[in-house]
Amino acid sequence: MKKYLFICLMAVVGLVMVSCNSNAPQLNKMTLDLAVEKNQWEYDESVNMYFCHFDVQQLTEDIYNYGEISVSHEYKSGTKDAYQVPLPETSFKMEEVPVNDSVVDVFYYAQHIDYVYGPKYVEIFYTISDFFYPEGFKPDPMLFRLHMTY
């Protein structure tokens, strides 16, 4: 009799364990490409920097409030050597700027790229140290990756 009672008890315990729902949170991840062409950079005179605005409908209010958002700058896109650098990013550059027909001036600068985000948008900012932008300057085309974990 004890044997049958033990088997029935184990069957009930097994049934209860199988019927329980897991309350473990679901982890979702989404990555979106944010490509900026040279003509899409806009200059803001009030803060002396370039920026590009992206409407991102997937960045909901819930993801904004409870998720994790990060942006990376991708180099060598579309190649096996592609790599990403998380923003904010500061790199040091050298560029030759023609002064007149026979003279080329070399200038060294720090390039800083950063971002802000909110529900439904991401903005990328591009700044050169000392805010010295040669005449006709626009940042190069760039590819950014928006990573959302929620």
Sequence and secondary structure as in RCSB ss.txt:
>XXXX:A:sequence
MKKYLFICLMAVVGLVMVSCNSNAPQLNKMTLDLAVEKNQWEYDESVNMYFCHFDVQQLTEDIYNYGEISVSHEY
KSGTKDAYQVPLPETSFKMEEVPVNDSVVDVFYYAQHIDYVYGPKYVEIFYTISDFFYPEGFKPDPMLFRLHMTY
>XXXX:A:secstr
 HHHHHHHHHHHHHHHHHH         EEEEEEEE GGG EEETTTTEEEEEEE TTS HHHHHHSEEEEEEEE
STTSTT EEEESSEEEEEEEEEE SSS EEEEEEEEEEEEEEETTEEEEEEEEGGG   TT     EEEEEEEE 
